[in-house]
Amino acid sequence: TVLPAQASAKISFRLVGQQDPDKIHNAFVKHVKDNLPSDFTVEFTPSRGAPASQMSTDNPAFEKSRQALSDEWPRPAAYVGCGGSIPIAGHFKEVLGMDAMLIGFGKDDDAIHSPNEKYDLESFHKGTRSWARILAALAE
């Protein structure tokens, strides 16, 4: 049996609320180093972290967007909180003081980020029309 001389891993964290990306990174590094066997070494090459993005549903843009989406789709739009890793969304809030509204047009069977990921053309076209409706509603 051949034992590998080294191993590597890419690890990412999905942050929520007011979690600080640097604090999370530092806590992880400390945990790994504190629990590393004495005959092991470890190196970290961090990438730039980003804060989580949250937007209050009390924001008037939500209701305008919900109505615009409901005009395009057969059922009323629903607010669904979900996690994701889109660093620019957190930076908009942190740097520009602007909320980022993230709206998805995928279907349940799209298998996002899986080996069999797909995206229907119908969803693409309805999503394009939806954004035109949303931008028109927000411009009023």
N, C-alpha and C positions, 0 to 999 in steps of 0.2 A: 504494500500500500504506500502511495506517495502522499505525504502530508504537505499541504501548501505552506510556503514560508511567510506568506502575508495574505491579508484579506482587506477588502475595502467595502464601504457601504455609503450610500447616499440616504440621508435621513432628513425628512422635512416635518414641520409641525403646522397644524392648522389652528390658528389662534382664534379666540372668541373674546367678545367684550373688550375690556381694557387691558388685556394681557400685553406685556411689553416684550417684543421679539428678542431684544438683547438679554433681558432677564431670563427668559426661557432658554435661550442658547447657553448662557453662562451656567444655569442650573444643570442642564444636560451634560455639559463638559465636566463639571464638578462631579456629578454622579458617576459618570463613566470612569474618570480618573480615580475616584475614591474606591471603586469596586474592581479595578483592573488588577489581574494577577501580577505578582512581582516580576515575573519573567516575560511580561508583555510590554510593548510600547504602543502608543497611540498618537496620531497626528490629526488635527482638525483643520479643515480648509472651509471656513464659513462663507456663506454667500450673504448678500444683503437681505436682512429680514424686513418685513413690512407689518404694520399694525393691522389688526382686524378692522373690517368695515361694518358699521351698523348704521342704519337709517331708520328714523322713527316713522311709523305709519301715520303719525299725525301730520307729517309734512304734506302740504296741499298737492305736491306733485304726484303723490301716491294715488289720490282719488282721480285726478285728471288722467293719469296713465291707466288706471284700472278701467275707467270708462272707455278710453280709446281702445284698449285691448278687447273689451266686451263688444265693441262695435265690429270688430274683425272676426272674433271667434264665436262659436255657437253657444258657449256657456260663459257666465260671468267670470271674470278673472278673480283668482284667489291669491291672498297674500300667503306666501310660504317661505318661512325663514330657512336658510340652508347654509352650509359651509362651502367654502371654496378657497382656492388659492390664486387670487388675482391681485397681486401686490399693488397695482396702480390704484385700485379702489380705496385702499387705506391711505395711500399717499395723497389722493385728492383731498380727503378730509384733513389730514395732518398738515399739508403744505398750503393748499388753496382754501381750506375752510369750506369745501363743497362736498355734499353727499354724492355718492355714486349709486344710482339705481341700476341694479343688475337684473335683467329680464331674460329668461330662457324660453326658447321655443321648441325644445326637444320633446320627444314622446317618451313614454315609459319604457318602450322596447328599444330605444336608441343605444342602450348599453354604453353610456358615456365612459370614456377612458379604458374600455375593455378591448381585447384583441378583435372583437367583432363589432366595434363601434360603427354606427351609421348615422345619417341625418337625412331625412326625407326632403326632396325638393319642395313638396307641399309646405313643409314647415319653414323652409327657407323663404319661399314666396310670401307666405302669410306673415312671417316675421318681418320681412322688408316692408310690407304694407302696414303692419302694426307700428313699426318705428315711424313711418311717415305720419300716421295718425297721432302718435304720442307727441312728436315734435310739434305738430300743428296745435294740439291741445295745450302744450306748455307755452307756446308762443302767444296764446290769447291773453 
